[in-house]
Amino acid sequence: MEINLFLQMLKSYLVIICRYLLVTPKERKVVILESLFTPTKWRMTLARVLYMHYEVLNVLWIPTHLTAAVGIGADTALVMDIGKDEAHVIPLVNGVTILNHVISHDVGAAAFDM
C-alpha cells in the first residue's frame, strides 16, 4: 500500500514538471543526477514511473560527484559533498569512483548554524 501511494505521488509530481516545462515525455530522453548513496528502491521506483507511465525514450543515471568533476574538466578529483546533516568525501581517479575510500560523517552544514 505504501509503495502505491508513493508511485501516485511521484506521478503527480512529474505531471506538474511536464506542464511547466511544456514537454511531452514520450519524445524526450531523461537525465537523472543522483547521489551515490541513493537507495536502489528509489531508483527502481522512479525508473518504473518514467518507463511505464510516461514512456520516455531513455533514462541516463549520472552520479552527482561525477558531474562535479566533469564541470571543472578533471577526471581525477576529491569531491566533497556537504549536505545539511551529513558530509561525504568521494575520491575519483580516472573517472572511476574508489568506493573503498569514501568517507562519510554525520556532521553537515547544520552544525555551522549562525
C-alpha positions in Angstrom: 0.0 0.0 0.0 2.8 2.4 0.9 4.6 1.9 -2.5 1.3 2.5 -4.4 0.8 5.8 -2.6 4.4 6.8 -3.3 4.0 5.9 -7.0 0.9 8.1 -7.3 2.7 11.0 -5.6 5.6 10.6 -7.9 3.4 10.5 -11.0 1.6 13.6 -9.8 4.8 15.5 -9.2 6.2 14.6 -12.6 3.0 15.8 -14.3 3.5 19.2 -12.7 7.1 19.3 -14.0 6.0 18.4 -17.6 3.3 21.1 -17.6 5.7 23.8 -16.5 8.4 22.7 -19.0 5.8 22.3 -21.8 7.3 19.0 -22.9 5.9 15.6 -24.0 7.8 12.9 -22.1 7.4 10.3 -24.8 9.6 12.5 -27.1 12.4 13.1 -24.7 15.4 11.5 -23.1 15.8 12.0 -19.4 19.0 12.6 -17.4 18.8 12.0 -13.7 21.6 13.4 -11.5 21.6 11.3 -8.3 23.6 10.9 -5.2 26.0 7.9 -5.0 24.0 6.9 -1.9 20.5 6.9 -3.4 18.7 3.7 -2.4 18.1 1.2 -5.2 14.4 1.1 -4.3 14.0 4.8 -5.1 15.9 4.4 -8.4 13.7 1.4 -9.4 10.5 3.2 -8.5 11.5 6.3 -10.5 12.5 4.2 -13.4 9.2 2.3 -13.3 7.2 5.6 -13.4 9.3 7.1 -16.2 9.3 4.0 -18.4 5.8 2.6 -17.8 3.7 5.7 -17.1 5.5 8.4 -19.2 7.0 6.0 -21.8 10.3 8.0 -22.0 12.8 7.0 -24.7 15.8 6.7 -22.5 17.0 7.4 -18.9 20.6 8.2 -18.1 21.6 8.0 -14.4 24.7 10.1 -13.6 26.1 10.3 -10.0 26.4 13.9 -8.9 30.1 13.6 -7.8 31.0 12.8 -11.5 29.2 15.9 -12.7 31.2 18.0 -10.1 34.5 16.7 -11.5 33.5 17.0 -15.2 32.3 20.5 -14.5 35.9 21.6 -13.8 37.4 19.4 -16.6 39.0 16.8 -14.3 38.8 13.1 -14.4 40.7 12.7 -11.1 39.4 14.7 -8.1 38.5 14.6 -4.4 34.8 15.6 -4.3 33.4 16.9 -1.0 29.6 16.7 -0.8 28.4 18.7 2.2 24.7 18.5 2.9 22.6 19.8 5.7 23.0 16.8 8.0 26.0 14.9 6.6 29.1 15.2 4.5 30.8 12.8 2.1 34.3 12.8 0.7 34.4 10.8 -2.6 37.7 10.1 -4.4 37.5 9.9 -8.2 40.5 8.5 -10.2 40.4 8.5 -14.0 36.6 8.8 -13.9 36.2 5.8 -11.5 34.8 6.2 -8.0 37.0 4.5 -5.4 34.3 3.2 -3.1 36.7 1.6 -0.6 37.9 5.1 0.3 34.6 7.0 0.5 34.4 8.8 3.9 31.0 9.9 5.4 30.4 12.0 8.5 27.2 12.8 10.2 28.2 16.5 10.5 26.9 18.8 7.8 26.1 22.4 7.2 23.5 22.5 10.1 26.4 22.2 12.5 27.5 25.7 11.5 24.2 27.4 12.4 24.9 31.1 12.6 
